[in-house]
């Protein structure tokens, strides 16, 4: 709240008082279940002291199956899209049901990501495997490392590095390396990330972990070369040993991987506000600092062991979320 007020003061932008409890409860309902308040819910909240109504309503919805199912659908679209994929090996509905169970149990975000990246088994009894099998239609019934690298970078890292699949970054749009000393993104960055997913082998027993087998012919190269898995920044956080996908999952969810924490906070913020805090939810340049407010939320998210419900409570209770939408002064574009 202090960061928010300071940013407005620095820009010389006035703000109004918080909205009334009914408006804020309606916002919470729209964000968590996609619907407004029913008359019955309003009457129930009126029996609660006014100062506690927003908190009570938020907690009620966090325990409500409507929240679990609604956010499961929103996250399913974000993680695997809306395509049906191959019916035999891809069950989108099973994936969505698994996510609703995950949200109902308030499973920590880092564990969710690790489940998705390292998934093994059949797509029917291990629903998280569908994160991988959603790409089978483009890679001869095997996990498509290129599509998975693109989805992983956007969903879990907030980076758009798709263009590096074909060429180096000649326009300065994708900077990688360290935040303090960024470098241009290279074609190798994308394919080294993709190489991790070639360890996901499909067979009679579903997806199993195996060896990395990835060969690629880079732009202007004369022949294919073997590509070893590597991460596009902070390589010191990547475990040296272990299964390739487990190493990648541990790197993404490492407490010091600030970029991944920022990406998670950005997505939850967008679901609550209906719009991202910046240009896009999946475009957080590594060499550009986010606002102090978002950094504070990312710090708390990591410190709380990736507790998503705590993150939701912090944002829904913030001055930025609760501010009234009507003002008694001129509302300028700023």
N, C-alpha and C positions, 0 to 999 in steps of 0.2 A: 504493500500500500504506500509505503514511503517512496519507493522508486517511481510508482505511478504518479503520485502527486508532484514529485520533484521534476519529472519529465514534462508535465504540463506547465509547471511554473517556469521552467527553463525556456519553453516555447511561448510563454505569455498567453496560454490558453486557459480560460476560466472553465470551471466545471460546477455542476449542480450537486445537490444533496442526493443521497441514495434514494432509489425508487421505493414505493411502499411494498409491504410484505407480499401482497397479492401479485403484483407485477413480477417480483423476484421469484416467487414460487412458480408462476407460470413459465418464466424463463427456464427454470430448473426442469420442469416437466417437459418442455419442448426439447431440451438438450438431452435428457436421459431416456425418454420414452417416445419422443416424437409427437406427443399430443399435449393439449392444454389441460387445465384443471377441470375436473367434473364438479358439478354442484355438490355432490356428496363429499368430495375431498375438501371443498371450501368450507362446508359446514363443520367437518371434523376439525379442520385447522382453527376455526373460530373458537373451539373449545379449549385451545392451548393459549397460554400467555403470548401476546403479540411478539415479544422479543425473542421467543423460541420457535416461532412458526416456520421460519425458513430452514432452520437446522433440523427440526422434526420432519419436515416434508422431504428434505434431501435424504435423510437417513431412511425414511420409509421407502423412497424410490430405489435406493441402493440395494435394498433387500427384496425388491419387487421383481418377479420374473419378467415383467414387461421391460425393465431396464436390461436384464441379461440378454433377452432375445433381440431387442432393438440394437444394442451396441454390438452384439454378435454379427448382425447383418451389416452394420456399418463397417466393422473391422474386416469382415469377409470380403466386402467389395474392395477395400483398401489393399488387402493382402493377396487375393487371388483373382480379383476382378469379377465380372458378371457372366463370363462365357461358361457354357455348359461343359466344355471339354469332352474327353472320351468317357462315355458312361461306364464302361467296364472297369476302368482303373481310376476314375475320378468321381468322387461323391461329394459335391459341394454342400449338399444338405447335411451330411454327416459332419463336415468340417464346421459348419455354422453351429450345429448343436453342441459340438465339443467346445467351441468358443463361448457359448452361453453358459455352459457348465463351469468353464474357467472363470468367467466374470462372477458367477454366483458364489464360487469358492474364494473369490478375491485372491487368486493366485498371483504372486509377484510378477511384474512385467518381465524381469530378466529370465525367469523360469519359462514363461510363455515363449519368448524368443528362442531359448535353447531347445525347447520341445520342437519347435517348427524347423529349425535348422538341422537338428540331429535326428529327426524322425526316422524310425525303422518299423517295418512290418507291413501288414496289408492295409489298404486304404479303407477297409470296412471296419476292422476292429481296432485300428490305430488312426483315428480321424485326422490327427495332425499331419500324417503322411500326405494328405491331399494337398498340402502346400507345395510338395514336390511333384506329385502326379498331375497337378493342374497344367504342367508344362509338357506332359508326355506326347501330346498330339503334334508337337513340332520337332520331336527328336526320336522317332521310331521306338516309341514305348520305353523310353529312358528319360530320366530327368534332364531337362534342357539347361545346361550350365549358363548359357548366354542370357536366357530369360530370367533365370533365378538370380544371376548377378545383378541384372537391372532392377528387379523387384527388391532385392535385399538392400541395394544402395539407396533406393528411394524410400522404402518403408522403414528401414531400421537405422539408416545413416542420414537421411534427409539430403542426399546428394544425387544430382542428375548427371550421371557419368555415361549414359547410354551412347552418346556420340563417340566416346572413346573406343567403342567396339570396332569402328572402321578406320579411325585415324587419330593421330595426336591432336591435342587441342591447340589449333593455330590461332584462335581468335581471343584467347584469354578468358573464356567463359567457364572453364573448369580448372580450378587450382586445387592441388592436393599437397601432400607433404605435411610439414608442421605448420600450425597456425602462425607461428612467429616468423617462419621462413618458407612461405608457400612456393610451389613450383608449378609449372604447367602440367596438366594431366596428360598422361601418355597412354598409347594403345595398350601397352603392357599392363598398366594398372587395372584395366577392365578385365582382361583375359586371365590375369593372375588371380583375381577375385573369383572369376568363373571356374577356375580350375578346382577350387575346393569342392564344388558340387559334382564333379565327375567321379567322386568317391561313392556317390549314391548309386548303387547297382540294383536293377530290378530283375526279379526272378520269380520262381514259383511261390516262394514264401514272402513275396512283396519286396519292399525296399530293404536292402542290406548295405552296410558299409564295406567298402573295398579299397583298392588302390587308386590313386590319382592317375588318370590316363587322359591327357589332353595335349593335342597337337594343333598348332594353328600357324597359318601363313600370314604374317603381318604385311601391312601395306608396303609395297615396293621391295619386299623380300623375294628371293628366288625360290625358296622352298620352306616347307613347314618346319617348325622347331617344337621340341617338347617344352611345355609351359608348366612351371612349378607354381604351386599356390603361394600367394603373398597378399598382404593387405595394402590399401592405397595410402595409408598414413599411420603414424604411431606404431611401427612394427615392434617396438619394445614391449608392447602390451600383448602380443601374440604368443601363446604358449609354444615352447620349442618342440614338445613331444605330444603324441596322442593321435587319435583319429582326426583326419583333416577337418571334417565338419564340426567336430567337438571343439577343436582349436579355434575355428572361425566364430562359433557361438560364444565361446569364452571371451574372445577379443571384443565382439560387439557389445557384450554385457559387462565388460570390465568397468569397475567404478570410476576409473580414470579416463574412460572413453567419453569425453565430454560431448563429442559430436552426436553419438548415439543417444545420450541422455537428452540433449536438446531436441532431437528428432521426435522422441517419445512425448516430451512435454508439448511440442508444437502440435502434434496430432490430437492430443487430448484437448488442448486449448481450442483448436478448430472445431472439434465436435461440440464443445460447450458454447462457443460464440457463434458458430455457423459460418465462420471465416477464419483463415489463418492469421497469425499475429504479424506475419510479413507478407512477402510476395506470394508464396505458395507453401503448402505444408511439406512438400518433398523437395524444396529448394532452399537449403540453408548453407550458403557458401562457407567453406571451412576457414576462409581468410577474412570473413566479415563477422564481427561480434554481434550477437543478438542483444536485445535491450537488457538493461540491468534487471528488470522485472522477470524476464524469461530466464536469465542466468540464476536468479535467486530461486526460482521454481525448480530448475534443473539440479541445483545444489541440494535442495530439500528432498527431491525425488530420489537421488542416489543415497542420501543420508538415511532415508526411511526404508532402505532396502527395496526400492522400486515398488512402493505401495501405491497402486493406481487410485484406490478409493480416497486415500489421503490427498493425492494430487487433485482429484475432482473436488474435494471439500475446500481445499485452499483456493482454487480458482473460482468456484461458485460463491465463496464467501468474501472474495476480494472486492475492493472498491471499484475496480474496473468493470467487474461483472455486474455489480449491484447499482451502478450509477443510473440516475433517472435519464430517460430519453427525451424529456421535455425541459426547455430552458426558458427563463424570463429575460434572456439577453439574445442578441443576434447570433445565430449559428452560422459560422463561416465555413468554407471548405476545409480549413485547417482543423 
